[in-house]
Amino acid sequence: MIRTLDLRGKSLTKAGYQRAIPRATLDIAAAMLVIEPILERVKNGDESELIKLAQEFDGVTPDSIKVSQGALDKALTELDPQVRQALEVSIVRIRKVHTDQIRTEKTTRVVDGGLVTERWIPVDRVGLYVPGGRAVYPSSVLMNVIPAQIAKVSSIAIASPPQKEFGGLPHPTILAACALLGITEVYAIGGAQAIALFAYGMEGLSEKCDLVTGPGNIYVAAAKRALRGVIGIDSEAGPTEIAILADESAIASDVAADLISQAEHDVIAAAVLVTDSLSLANGVAEELRTRVAKTKHADRIREAFGGVQSAIVLVDSITQGLDVVNAYAAEHLEIQTKNAAVDALQIRNAGAVFIGRFSPVSLGDYSAGSNHVLPTGGCACHSSGLSVQTFLRGLHYIEYSKSAFVDIASTVITLANSEDLPAHGEAMTARLENL
């Protein structure tokens, strides 16, 4: 069901480990060619064009692209009380964690009379994308909206694909989550056309956004790449992935269940176990054979496990295992070792790190308080997950007095001349001449 990759006795470079455990092929460049006409239709069209796109790609004809307040209120009223309670508990925890991310204004006195102040300013308007399709993601509403609200973004819009079974509206649980958080601007639109709507705006329907965040399929990722610069993006977001670093102390059934939990997202989801215990590897393989057959999305999971992106990786030691997972840079990384808390300190590259038996990825997906919009495809080597900072920009405010200016003027003039930019220096001397 899942391949075994034996790296024992091998000491590879970071690139070598990456080649040994590849991701599923995701041809975003080809997808960009597919979406080009869609982007143009949205850029040059009106709401009727968006409705035509919904007909073509979602098989449904929404009455309106913008979801009415009545539909939002109805969704919240009809929401299962247990689901509402679960969402409310998660909201409290996510808010608590993300409130602590707020950065404070700081002024540095460079010299007497020379001040540089850094202030954190929210973007004016964001478009948040919540995917539909194989699953329903009210949790993604929470993960996108709450950091934006804490950052004090003044204008927040959400897009989610229209659903045939709900009369052209997004899934009612998604609408209910929006209503819980006080979001009133919601659009029944999915895919590349949603990203284009946020990027370009549309007269009479939606204002242009400054930033778009949230995961989606390959066409959403392609649209983000194509429109980067027209609009800011968080990341391109590829298929989900889990890596687990475990030794003989791990429980095979736990490990198998966690691998399955992420594989059920997508046939190209990645599930990787890295272990120095052959007995654990064998135990997990046996648990997978038993558990997958009993799981609702068994076919999808089998395909994900059968792909090149999934593997049980054998290593000589946890030390080598740490090298492997740092090279792999998983979106989700679990540490299930005897010294999990200590081993976790050696992790440099991961979207989020889950420490010990009782911190599974599922907890982080919903209710740990952390954010589940995380870098995929190895991007954790250089990028962070979604946070309050995603919606903030650091601005420097520079204020020098006359005396502080005079003291530094010659230095600036010297550096300007060294770069053959004499007009920079002349902007300094012009002030010196008129003191």
LUMBABA-260184 format. One record per residue: residue in one letter; x, y, z of N, C-alpha, C in turn. Coordinates in steps of 0.02 Angstrom, whole numbers, plus 32768, in hexadecimal, padded with zeros to 4 digits. Layout:
AXYZXYZXYZ ...
//
This chain:
M80297FC38000800080008000802B803F8000 I806080408028808D8079802D80D4805E8026 R80FD80818000814180687FF4816D80708031 T81A18048803581D4804F8068821480688047 L8230809C8063826E80BA804A82A480B1807F D82D7808B806F830C807C80A0834780AC8096 L834F80D980C58386810980C383BC80F880F6 R83B880BC811483EA80A88144842E80A08123 G846080B8814584A480B4812984B280EA80F6 K8485811980EC848E814E80BB8490819280DF S84BD81BB80CA84C181FF80E484BC822E80A8 L84818248809D847482718062847482BB8073 T847D82E380408475832B8048842B833C804F K841D8379806083D88390806383B483838022 A83D483957FEA83B783897FA983AE833F7F9B G83DC83167FB383D882CF7FA9839B82B17FCB Y838F82C68009835482AE802D831482C6800B Q831583037FF182DB831D7FCD82CC82F57F8F R830082E07F6B82F682B77F2F82DB82727F41 A82F182587F7A82DC82157F8F829282147FA2 I8279824B7FBB8232824F7FD1821182897FAB P8200827E7F6C81E482B57F44819B82C27F55 R818382FC7F40813C830A7F42811A82F07F04 A80D882EC7F0780B182DB7ECB80BA83127E97 T80B882FE7E5980BF832F7E238084835E7E22 L8093839E7E20805F83D17E20807384067DED D805784027DB1806C842C7D7A8044846E7D7A I805B849C7DA4803884DC7DA9804185057D68 A807B84FD7D47808685227D098052850F7CD5 A804184CE7CD0800D84B97CA17FC984D47CB6 A7FBC84D47CF77F7C84EE7D107F7585387D01 M7FAD855D7D017FAB85A47CF27F9385B17CAB L7FA685857C7D7F8E858C7C387F4385817C34 V7F2A85537C5C7EE385437C5D7EBA857E7C77 I7ED4859F7CAB7EAD85D37CCC7EB286187CAB E7EE286217C7C7EEB86637C5D7EAA86807C42 P7E82865A7C1B7E4486777C027E1286857C39 I7E13865F7C707DE6866B7CA87DF686AE7CC8 L7E3686BB7CD27E4A86FA7CF07E3587357CC5 E7E3C872E7C837E2887647C567DDC876E7C57 R7DB687387C5B7D6D873F7C5D7D5787647C9C V7D7787567CD37D6687797D117D7C87C17D0E K7DB887CD7CF67DD488117CF27DA8883F7CC8 N7D8D88247C927D68884D7C627D1D88447C66 G7D0588197C937CBE88097C957C9A88287CD0 D7C5B88137CD77C3288297D0F7C1787EC7D33 E7BE787F67D5F7BCE87BE7D877BB187867D5C S7B9387987D247B7787647CF87BAE87347CE0 E7BEA874D7CD77C2287227CC27C3586F17CFA L7C3387097D387C4186DE7D707C0D86A77D77 I7BCE86B77D697B9986857D6B7BA386517D34 K7BB986677CF97BC986387CC37C0286097CD8 L7C3586247CF97C6C85FA7D107C5585C77D44 A7C2785DB7D6F7C0B85AC7D9F7BE685747D7C Q7BC285857D477BA085527D207BD185217D01 E7C08853B7CE67C3985127CC47C6184E57CF3 F7C7585007D2C7CA384DC7D567C8384BB7D94 D7C4B84D67DAA7C2B84BB7DE67BE8849A7DD7 G7BD184A17D987B9284827D867B56849F7DA8 V7B5984DF7DB97B2384FF7DDD7B1D85477DC6 T7AE085627DCB7AD585A87DB87ABE85CF7DF5 P7AEC85F17E177AD986187E527AAB86527E3E D7A7B86627E697A51869C7E5D7A7B86DC7E60 S7AAB86DB7E8C7AD787147E957B1B86FA7EAD I7B50871A7E987B9287067EAF7B9C87197EF8 K7B8287537F0C7B8787667F527B5187457F7B V7B6587277FB27B3787047FDF7B1187378009 S7AD0872F800D7AA7875F80327AB08757807D Q7AA2878C80A17AA5878980EA7A7287568104 G7A39875280E27A06872280F67A2086DA80F3 A7A4786CA80BF7A63868780B97A96867980EF L7ABE86AC81027AEE86A481387ACB8698817A D7A9886C081887A7286B981C67A50867581CA K7A33865F81927A11861E81907A4185E5819E A7A7C85E981817AAE85B5818B7AC285B081D4 L7ACA85E981F57ADD85E9823B7AA485CE8267 T7A6785E282577A2C85CB827D7A24857F8278 E7A318564823D7A27851D82317A6484F2823F L7A9A851182557AD884EC82637ACD84BB829D D7AE6847E82947AE3844C82C97B0184698309 P7ADD846783427AF6848583807B3A846A8396 Q7B46842A838A7B86840E839D7BBF84298372 V7BB0843283317BE2844F83057BEF84978318 R7BBA84BC83287BC28501833D7BED8506837C Q7BDF84DB83AD7C0684DD83EA7C5084CD83DB A7C5C849C83B07CA1848A839F7CC584C4837C L7CA284E6834F7CBF8520832E7CCE85578360 E7CA18563838E7CA9859883C07CE5858A83EE V7CED854B84017D278538842A7D6785458403 S7D68853183C47DA3853B839A7DB285858390 I7D7E85AD83877D8685F5837E7DAA861483B9 V7D95860183F57DB4861C84327DFF860B8434 R7E1085CD84247E5585B884277E8085D983F0 I7E6485DD83B47E8985FC837D7E958646838C R7E62866783A67E6A86AE83B87E9F86B783EE K7EA1868A841E7ED1869184547F19868D843A V7F26865B84107F6A865383F47F7C868E83C7 H7F4E86A1839C7F5F86D4836B7F61871B8389 T7F3D872683BF7F42876783E07F88877283FB D7FA9873D84107FED874384298020874F83F1 Q800A874D83B38038875B837B803D87A5836A I801387CD8388801288158377805688348386 R80718857835680B0887A835F80A488C08377 T80D088D983A080C8891B83BC80F3894E8397 E80DC898B8397810389C2837B814389CB83A2 K817A89D7838081BA89E083A281E08A1A8382 T81F78A4783AE821F8A80839782678A7783AE T82968A7C837F82DD8A77838D82FD8ABC8388 R831F8AD183BE83448B1083BE83898B0083A2 V83928B0C836283D28AFC834184098B28835D V83FC8B68836184278B9A838083F88BCD83A0 D84148BFB83C783EB8C3283E083CD8C5883A4 G838B8C5C83A2836A8C80836C835D8C55832E G83718C16833083668BE982F7833D8BAD830C L82FE8BAB82F582D08B77830982B78B4E82CD V82B38B0D82D682938AE182A5825F8AB882CB T82218AC082B581EA8A9C82D581CE8A6982A4 E81C58A2C82BB81A589F98293815E89EF82AC R812F89FA827F80E889EF828D80CD89B88261 W809F8990827B808189598256803B896C8240 I8033897181FF7FF6898C81E17FD1895481BD P7F91894981CB7F6D891481A77F608927815E V7F5D88F581337F47890280EE7EFF891B80F1 D7EEA894080BE7EA8895E80BE7E70892B80B4 R7E7C88FC80857E4788CE80727E65888A805E V7E47885480777E5E881180667E2587E7804B G7E3887B9801E7E0A878680057E218743801E L7DF6871F80407E0786DF805F7DE486A78039 Y7E0B867680247DEF863F7FFD7DE586018028 V7DA985E580257D9985A8804A7D8585738017 P7DAC853E80107D9D850D7FDC7D5E84E57FE9 G7D4584C77FB47D0D84987FB87D2284587F94 G7CF384317F817D0483F47F5C7CFE83B67F86 R7D3683937F8F7D3583527FB17D2083587FFA A7D2F839180197D21839980607D0583DF806D V7CEE83EA80AA7CD3842A80C07D04844680F2 Y7D15848680EC7D4B84A281147D3684E1813C P7D0684DB816A7CF9851581957D36852781BF S7D6084F681CD7D9E850481F27DCA853581CD S7DCA8532818A7DF2856181637DD685A88167 V7D9585AF81727D7885F1817E7D98860E81BD L7D9985E681F27DB585FD82317DFE860F822B M7E2585E4820A7E6D85ED82057E80862B81DD N7E57863D81AC7E65867881837E4A86B881A3 V7E0C86B581BB7DEA86F181D27E07870B8213 I7E1186DF82447E2586F682877E67871C8286 P7E9D870482667ED9872D82647ECF87708241 A7EA58772820D7E9887B181EA7E7387E28218 Q7E4387C8823F7E1F87F3826D7E4D880D82A4 I7E7787E282BE7EA587F882F37ED7882C82D8 A7EEA882582997F168856827A7EF28898826C K7EAF889882757E8588D3826B7E7D88E68222 V7E7B88B481F77E6A88C081B17E2288D981AF S7E178911818E7DD5893281917DA389148161 S7DBA88F3812C7D8C88D880F97DA1889080E9 I7D73886180F77D81881A80EE7D4A87FB80C3 A7D5E87DA808D7D2F87B680627D44876D805E I7D12874280577D1F86FA80517D0086E08011 A7D2386B37FF07D0986907FB57D0C86457FC2 S7CD786227FAF7CD585D97FB47CAA85BF7F7B P7CBB85877F5D7C97856F7F227C4D85637F2D P7C2385737EFC7BDC85647F007BD185197EFD Q7B9F85017F227B9284B97F257B4D84AA7F07 K7B4C84797EDA7B0D84687EB87AD784547EE9 E7AEA842D7F1C7AB884147F4A7A9D84497F79 F7ABC84837F797AA484B97FA47A8D84F57F7C G7A7684E77F3F7A58851A7F157A8685517EFE G7AC685407EF67AF685727EDE7B17859B7F15 L7B09858A7F537B2B85AA7F8C7B67857F7FA1 P7B98859D7FC27BCC85757FE37BAC85488018 H7BD28518802F7BB884EA80617B9E8510809E P7B6484FE80B97B47852580F07B738528812E T7B9B84F5813B7BC884F881757BFD852D816C I7C148537812F7C43856D81217C2185B1812C L7BE385B781147BBE85F5811E7BB286028167 A7BA285CE818D7B9685D581D47BD585ED81F8 A7C0F85D281E57C4E85E682037C5C863081F5 C7C4D864681B87C54868D81A77C2786B881D4 A7BE986A281DC7BBA86C782067BD186CA824E L7BEC869382687C06869182AC7C3B86C682B8 L7C6386D282857C9B8701828A7C8887488274 G7C49875282627C338795824E7C4687A98208 I7C56877981DD7C68878781977C27878B816F T7C1C87C3814E7BDF87CE81287BEA87CF80DC E7C2887D380C77C3887D5807F7C5287918069 V7C26876A804B7C37872580377C20871B7FEF Y7C4B86FC7FC77C3D86F17F807C3B86A67F70 A7C0986937F4A7C03864D7F337C2A86467EF2 I7C6A863E7EF87C9586397EBE7CD486137ED2 G7CEC85E87EA57D2585BF7EB57D5B85C37E81 G7D92859F7E8D7DC785977E5C7DEB85D77E4A A7E0885D77E0E7E2F86107DF67E05864F7DF1 Q7DC486467DE27D9986807DDA7D8F86A67E1C A7D9286837E547D8D86A47E957DCA86CF7EA2 I7E0586B37E937E4386D97E9E7E4487167E70 A7E2D870E7E327E2A87457E037DFA877C7E1B L7DC187687E367D9287997E507DB287C37E87 F7DD687A27EB47DF887C77EEA7E3087F37ECE A7E5287DB7E9B7E8B88007E7F7E76883E7E58 Y7E4288367E307E2D886C7E037DF388967E1F G7DCB88777E4B7D8D88977E5E7D5C88957E25 M7D1F88A87E327CEB88AA7DFE7CB888DF7E11 E7CB0890F7DE47C8389477DF17C3D892D7E01 G7C2289487E377BDF89357E4C7BDA88F67E74 L7C1388D37E7D7C1388947EA27C4688947EDA S7C85889C7EC97CBA88957EFA7CF388C67EED E7D0B88E47F227D47890E7F1D7D8588E27F16 K7DB788FD7EF67DF888DB7EF07E1688D07F35 C7E3588977F3F7E5788887F7E7EA288957F78 D7EC3889D7FB17F0B88A67FB27F3088647FBB L7F0F88337FD87F2F87F57FEB7EFA87BD7FE7 V7F1087827FD17EE487487FD27F0887107FF7 T7EE486EC80227F0186B580477ED186798045 G7EEC864080587EC38603805D7ED885CF802A P7ED0858F803C7EE3855880107EAF854B7FDA G7EC185247FA87E9385117F737EB384DD7F46 N7E9184CE7F0F7EAB849B7EE17EE284B97EB4 I7EF884917E837F2F84A67E587F1E84E57E31 Y7EDF84EF7E217ECB852A7DFA7ECA85697E25 V7EBA85617E657EC185987E947F0A85AB7E9C A7F3585787EA47F7D85847EA97F9885A67E6B A7F8185907E307F9885AE7DF17F8285F67DEC A7F4486057E017F2B86497DFE7F5386767E2D K7F65865C7E677F8F86837E957FD286937E75 R7FF086627E548030866E7E34802886A17DFB A7FF4869A7DD37FEA86C67D9A7FDC870E7DAF L7FBA87167DE77FA487587DFC7FCE87777E33 R800387547E47803087707E79804D87B27E5D G804787E57E83805B88287E6C801E88527E61 V7FEB88357E3F7FAB88577E3C7F8B88587E81 I7F9688207EA47F7D88187EE87FB287F37F10 G7FB788027F507FE487DC7F7B7FC787977F8A I7FF287667F967FDB87237FA67FFF870A7FE4 D7FE186D88005800386B8803D803386828023 S801A86547FFC804386207FDD801985FF7FA7 E803985D37F80801585B07F4B7FF185727F64 A800585577F9C7FE3851F7FBE7FD684E37F92 G800284B17F997FF984727F767FD4843F7FA0 P7FD584007F8C7FB283CC7FB27FCE83C37FF8 T7FA483AF80277FB883A8806C7FEC83718075 E8011837580AB8045834480B98051833D8104 I806083008118807382F2815D80B282C9815D A80E182DA8188811B82B18196811B82A281E0 I812D826581F2813082508238817682348245 L81988251827581D88236828D81CA820F82CC A81D981CE82CB81C581A2830381FB816E8311 D81FF815A834F822C81228363820280EA837F E822380BA83A08200807E83B881CD808E83EE S81D080C9840B81A080DB8440815C80EE8424 A815880FC83E38118810F83C480EA80D383BF I80AA80E183BF807680AE83B9806080AA8370 A8066806F8353805A8066830C8014807D82F7 S7FE2806F83207F9E8082830E7F9680CE830C D7FB880F2833A7FB6813B83397FD5815682F9 V8010813C82E98034815382AE800B8146826F A7FF0810B82697FC980F9822E7F8C81268227 A7F698131825F7F2D815B825E7F3E81A28248 D7F7781BB825D7F8B8200824B7F9D82048201 L7FBF81D281E77FCF81D1819F7F8F81CF8176 I7F5F81A6818B7F1F81A181687EF981E3816A S7EFD820681A37ED6824381AC7EE782788178 Q7F25827B81637F3782AD81317F2F829280EA A7F39825180E27F318233809F7EE982378086 E7EB9823E80B37E738241809D7E628284807B H7E8E82B5807F7E8282F5805F7E8182F08013 D7EB182CA7FF77EBD82CE7FAF7EE582917F98 V7EDA827C7F5B7EFF82437F3F7F4982537F37 I7F5C82937F377FA382A67F327FBD82C17F75 A7F9882B77FAB7FB282C97FED7FEE829D7FFD A801C82B880248059829580368056827D807F A8068823E808A806B822180CD80AE81FE80D4 V80D882158102811C81FC8109812B81EC8152 L814081AF815E8158819B81A081A48193819C V81C881B381C9821181AC81CE8220818C8211 T823F81528211824A812D824F828B8105824D D82A880FC828982E380D1829182CF808D82AC S828E808082B18274804182CD825380178297 L82737FDF828682567FB2825482147F94826E S82117F8682AE81D47F6A82CA819B7F9B82C5 L81A87FDC82D18173800E82CA815E80138281 A818E80148254817E8019820C81507FE081F7 N81617FA3820D81377F6981FB80F37F6E821C G80F17F84825A80B27F8B827D80857FBF825D V80A27FF78247807A802B8226805F801181E3 A80897FEE81BD80727FD3817D80377FA48187 E803A7F7A81BB80037F4C81C97FC47F7381DF E7FCD7FA682087F947FCF821E7F737FF281E3 L7F9B800981B37F80802A81787F537FFA8151 R7F6B7FBD81497F437F8C81247EFF7F818145 T7EFD7F8181867EBF7F7581AB7E937FB281AC R7EB17FEC81BC7E8B802981C97E6F80498189 V7E96804981547E7F806981167E3F804A80FD A7E3A800881017DFF7FE580E97DC07FF9810F K7DC78011814C7D8E802481757D7D806F8171 T7DA48093814A7D9D80DB81477D7080F0810E K7D49812581177D18813C80E67D37814880A2 H7D70816B80A17D8F817E80617DC9814F804F A7DBD810E80567DF280DC804D7E1380E08009 D7DED80E87FD47E0A80E97F917E3981247F88 R7E23815E7FA07E4C819B7F9C7E8D81917FC3 I7E8881747FFE7EC1816B80297EF38139800A R7ED981027FF07F0580D17FCF7F2D80F17F96 E7F0C811B7F6F7F2F813B7F387F65816A7F52 A7F56818F7F887F8881BB7FA57FC481947FC0 F7FB7815C7FE27FED81337FFC801581127FC4 G7FF581037F8C801780E37F55804181117F2A G803B81527F35806081837F0E80A981887F24 V80D181A57EF9811881AD7F08812481DB7F43 Q80F282057F5380F982377F8880F282197FCE S80DE81DA7FD480D481BB801581058182801F A811C8178805D814D8143806A8156813980B5 I816C80FC80C6818980ED810781D480EF80FE V81F5811D811E823D812881148264810D814F L829180DE814382BB80C0817782FD80E6817B V831080F981B8834F811C81C3837680F981FB D83B68109820083E180E9823283D281018279 S83BE8140827F83B6815E82C18386819882BC I837081B082F6834681EC82F7836E822882E1 T83AE822882ED83D9825F82D483D582638288 Q83DC822A826683D4822B821E838C823D820B G835C822482328316823582258309827F8228 L832A82A18256832282EA825A833D830C821C D837582F28202838F830D81C3835E8304818A V833E82C98189830E82B9815482D282E88157 V82B482F0819282778319819682878363818F N82C3837981A382D683BF819782DF83CC814D A82F8839B812982FF83A280E082BA83A180BE Y828E837580D6824C836E80B8822083AB80C4 A822583CB80FF82008408810F81B583FF8106 A819983D1812C815283C08126812483F8813D E80EA83FA811E80B58427813580A58418817E H809883D9818D808A83C281D180C0838F81E4 L80E0839A821D8113836C823581028356827C E80F98315828580EF82F982C8813182DB82E1 I813F82E68321817982C78342815E82978376 Q816482568369814F82238398818B81F883AA T81B5821583D681F181F383ED81F481F58439 K822281CF8456822981CE849F8237821484BA N825E823A84958272827E84AB825582B2847A A821382AD847081F382D5843C81FF83208445 A81F88339848282018381848D82478398847E V8279836F848F82BF8380848082CC837A8435 D82B48344841782BF833B83CF829E837383A7 A8265838A83BE824183C0839A826B84008396 L8297840A83C782C1844683C782F38445838C Q82FE840B836F832C84058337830A841182F3 I82C9841C82F582A4842882B782AC847082A1 R82C38479826482CA84BB8246829684C88210 N8282849381EE8258849B81B38218847181B9 A81E1849381C6819F847381C8816B84AA81CB G812F849B81B080F984CB81B780E284D281FE A80D98499822080C78496826680E184548282 V80F5845482C18113841A82E280E484038319 F80D383C3831980A583A6834980CC83758375 I80D0838383B680FF836283E380DB83308410 G80EE82F1840980D482BD84368094829E841E R8081826884418048823F842D80078265842C F7FFF829484597FBE82B484617FB982F8843D S7FE48301840B7FE2833E83E27FDF832B8398 P7FAB830783837FA682F3833D7F96832E830F V7FA3832682CF7F94835A829F7F4A836D82A0 S7F1E833D82AB7ED6834B82AD7EC6838182E0 L7EEA838283187EDF83B5834A7EEF83FA832E G7F2783FF830B7F3A843F82ED7F0C845482B4 D7EEF842382927EC18433825B7E8484588273 Y7E71844E82B27E33846982CA7E3884948309 S7E538479833E7E468497837F7E8284A183AC A7EBF849983937EF984A483BE7F0384EE83CE G7EEB851883A07EF7856083A57F2985798371 S7F51854B83577F81855B83227F5C856382E0 N7F80857982AC7F628583826B7F708547823E H7F3E853382167F4984F981EB7F57850C81A2 V7F5B854C81937F6F8561814F7FBB85668150 L7FDD8533813580248529813E8047851F80FC P8089852C80F980AE852380BA80B584D980A8 T80AB84CA806880B08487804E80E88482801B G80F4844680028123843D7FCC816B844E7FDC G817E844C801B81C1845E803081CB84A8803C C819684D08034819C8518803E81A7852B8086 A819E84FB80B481AC850980FB81F685178107 C8221850A80D68268851D80DB8271856880DB H8240858C80C0824885D580BB820985FD80CD S81D185DC80D9819285FF80E4817085E88124 S81468613813F81218604817B80D785F7816B G80B585DC819C806D85D4819680488616819D L8008861481907FDE865081967FDD866781DE S7FE186A881E87FE186C5822B7FC7870C8227 V7FC5872D82607FB2877482617FE2879C8235 Q802287898235805487AE820E804687AC81C3 T8022877981AD8012877481667FEB87B2814F F7FC487CE817C7F978805816B7FB3884A8180 L7FF1884B81968010888981AD804D889A8182 R805B88DB817D809788F2815C80BE891E818D G80FF891181908129893A81BC814089798198 L812D89B281B2814189F2819581728A1681C2 H81A88A3081A581D78A5881CA81C78AA281C2 Y81C58AC581FA81B98B0D81FB81FB8B2D8213 I82198B5581E8825B8B7181F782548BBB8207 E82708BD0823F826C8C16825482AE8C2B8273 Y82D38C57824F83138C718266830D8CBC8273 S832D8CD282A983318D1982B783678D3A828C K836A8D7C828F839C8DA1826983E38D8B827C S83F18D8782BC84358D7782D284488D2F82BF A84198D0182C584268CBC82B384328CB58268 F840E8CDD824184178CDD81F9845D8CF681E7 V84718D2C820584B38D4A81F784EA8D188208 D84E38CF5823F85178CC7825585218C8D8224 I84ED8C77820284F28C3C81D784F88C4D818D A84F08C8D817C84ED8CA28135852A8C8C810D S85668C97812885A28C87810285A78C3C80F5 T858F8C13812485908BCA811985638BB780DF V85278BD380DC84F88BC580A685158BDC8063 I85348C18806285518C32802485898C05800B T85B38BEE803985E98BC0802785CF8B808008 L859D8B62802785818B24800E855E8B2F7FCB A853B8B667FC485198B757F85854B8B7B7F4C N85818B9F7F5885B48BA77F2485D78B657F14 S85DF8B3A7F4685FF8AF97F3A85D48ACD7F0D E85938AD87F0D85658AB27EE385568AD67EA1 D857A8B0D7E9585708B367E5985278B4E7E53 L850D8B637E8B84CA8B807E8E84D08BC57EAE P84F18BF37E8C85018C347EAB84C48C5D7EBD A848C8C537E9A84508C7A7EAA84378C697EF0 H84448C2B7F0784328C1A7F4B84578C477F7C G84988C4F7F7084BF8C7A7F9B84AA8CC37F95 E84988CD87F5984838D1D7F4F84428D2D7F74 A84188CF97F7E83DB8D047FA683ED8D137FEF M84278CFB800584408D0B8048845E8D51804A T848A8D60801984AD8DA18019847D8DDA800F A84468DCF7FEB84148E037FE283F98E1C8024 R83F28DEF805483DA8E03809684128E2480BF L844F8E0B80B684878E2A80DA84928E7280C4 E84848E808085848E8EC4806A845A8EF58084 N84238EDB809F83EC8F0780B483DA8EFE80FE L840C8EF0812684008EE8816E83F38F2C818F 
//
